Amino acid sequence: MVDGSIRDGKIWIHYDGMEDGITDELVAAGVPKDRIVLAFHHTGYAIA
């Protein structure tokens, strides 16, 4: 299961329960890495 949204021209991944991860599939499909936001990766810092 994957939960995501598109905001401001970027793909925000809120939850990625896939074994291999959806991000690799998105990059393989031609989505630039700077357009993918891993919103579930909490670092304690603010995000832009």
The 8 nearest C-alpha neighbors of each residue, nearest first, counted from 0:
[[1, 16, 17, 15, 2, 14, 21, 18],
 [0, 2, 15, 14, 16, 3, 17, 12],
 [3, 1, 14, 13, 12, 15, 0, 4],
 [4, 2, 12, 13, 11, 1, 14, 10],
 [3, 5, 11, 10, 6, 12, 2, 13],
 [4, 6, 10, 9, 11, 8, 7, 3],
 [7, 5, 9, 8, 4, 10, 11, 3],
 [6, 8, 9, 5, 10, 34, 11, 4],
 [9, 7, 6, 5, 10, 34, 35, 11],
 [10, 8, 34, 6, 5, 7, 35, 11],
 [9, 11, 5, 35, 4, 36, 34, 12],
 [10, 12, 36, 4, 3, 5, 38, 35],
 [13, 11, 3, 37, 38, 14, 36, 2],
 [14, 12, 39, 38, 3, 2, 11, 37],
 [15, 13, 2, 1, 12, 39, 16, 3],
 [16, 14, 1, 17, 20, 0, 2, 21],
 [15, 17, 0, 1, 14, 18, 20, 21],
 [18, 16, 20, 15, 19, 0, 21, 1],
 [17, 19, 20, 16, 15, 21, 0, 1],
 [20, 18, 17, 21, 23, 22, 24, 16],
 [21, 19, 17, 22, 18, 23, 15, 16],
 [20, 22, 24, 23, 25, 17, 15, 19],
 [23, 21, 25, 24, 20, 26, 35, 32],
 [24, 22, 26, 25, 21, 27, 20, 19],
 [23, 25, 27, 21, 22, 26, 28, 20],
 [24, 26, 22, 28, 27, 23, 30, 21],
 [25, 27, 30, 29, 23, 28, 24, 31],
 [28, 26, 24, 29, 25, 23, 30, 22],
 [29, 27, 25, 26, 30, 24, 23, 31],
 [30, 28, 26, 27, 31, 25, 24, 32],
 [29, 31, 26, 25, 28, 32, 34, 27],
 [32, 30, 33, 34, 26, 29, 35, 25],
 [33, 31, 34, 35, 30, 26, 36, 22],
 [32, 34, 31, 35, 36, 9, 30, 10],
 [33, 35, 9, 32, 31, 10, 36, 30],
 [36, 34, 10, 32, 33, 9, 11, 37],
 [37, 35, 11, 38, 10, 12, 34, 9],
 [38, 36, 12, 39, 40, 11, 35, 13],
 [37, 39, 13, 12, 40, 36, 11, 41],
 [38, 40, 13, 37, 41, 14, 12, 15],
 [41, 39, 38, 37, 42, 13, 14, 36],
 [42, 40, 43, 39, 38, 44, 37, 45],
 [43, 41, 44, 40, 45, 39, 46, 38],
 [42, 44, 41, 45, 40, 46, 39, 38],
 [45, 43, 42, 46, 41, 47, 40, 38],
 [44, 46, 47, 43, 42, 41, 38, 40],
 [47, 45, 44, 38, 42, 43, 36, 41],
 [46, 45, 44, 36, 38, 7, 9, 6]]
